[in-house]
Amino acid sequence: MQHSMVTTTLTLPGFRVVRSHGVVRGITVRSRSIIGNFLGGIQSLFGGNITIYTELCEQARTEAYELMCRHAQEHGANAILSMRYDATELMAGLTEVLCYGTAVTVEPETPQG
């Protein structure tokens, strides 16, 4: 699925929805390693962006996003509307990242004419 066909909005400009396939989701659960916690702890002593955790979060979001897109394609969709992320700490050091949206089939709007 093209990334340009995934949006956080309710519509996709230039396209009209011809079919809704329902909610699709991608979910991943990530944990921080002992080494990651150690390096993150050292970085936190100096303040600022803790890059090891930033990278972990970005990897989790990317994985959840890709799983959501795959789920939408399995349902025959070519676009996703109202895409959102959610994250929940399941226990200390264990986080669930969920990416979800409404899978739809869209086609280009025809010019009035």
N, C-alpha and C positions, 0 to 999 in steps of 0.2 A: 504494500500500500504506500502510495506517495505521501510523504510527510505534509505536503500542502493540502491534502484531503482530510487532515485531522485538525479540528479547531475547538477552542473552548467556548465558542459562541453557539447560538441556537440555529444559525443558518450558515450556509457557505455561499458567499457572493458569487453570482453568475451561474449558480446551479439550483435546481429544484429537487426536492426529495420525492422519489417515486415509490419508495418502499422503506419501511422501518423494520429492522431485524431485532430490535430490543437492545438491552444492556449487554455490553461486552466488558471483559475485565482482564487484566494481567496482574498477577500477584507474585511477589518474591519475598522471601524472608532472609535477612542477612544478619550475621553476627560479626562482632569485632574480635579479631584475634588478640592473643596475649601480646604479641609483638606490636600490633596496631595500637593497642591501648597504651603500651609503654611509649611508643613514638609520639602518639597523640598527647600523652601526659607531658612529655618533654616540650612539645610545641606549645602547649597551653601555658607553660611557664613564661614564655616570651610574648604572649598575647597575639592578637590578630587572627587571621584565617588559619584554621588547623587543617592543613591541606590533606592529610591522610583521611580525615573524616569527610571532607568535602568530596574527595574522590570516591569513597565508599558510597556516599549518598547518591552521587551522580551515576555510578554503576547500577545501583539498585533501581533508580528511576528509569534509566535506559532499558534495563531488562524488563521491568514491569510494562513500560510503553510498548516494547517490541512484542511481548506476549499478548497485550491487548489488541494490537494490530493484527496479529496472526489469528486471534480468536474471531475478529471481525471478518477477515477473509474467509475463514472456515464457514461462516454463516452467509457468505455470498455478498457481503457489503463492499462498497468501494470508497466509503467515507465514514468518518466518526465525528459526531457533533457533541458538544457539551462535555469535552474531555476534562477530567479532573484527576488530581493525585490525592492520596490520603496515606498517612503513616501512623502506625501504632507501635508503641514499645510493648512487646509481649512479656518480656522480663528483662532484667538488667543485661544490656549488651546484645539483645535480640530484638530486631525491628522488622515489622511487616511493612512493605510498601505496596500500595494498591493503586493501579491506574485504571480508570473506567470511563465509559462514555456510551452514547447511543449509536449503534451501528446502523447505517442507512445506505441505500442505493440512491445515487444522485445522477442526474443527467444535465447537460448544459441547458440553460434557459434559451429559448429561441427568441430572437429579436422581434419586437412588435412591428407589424408591418405592412 
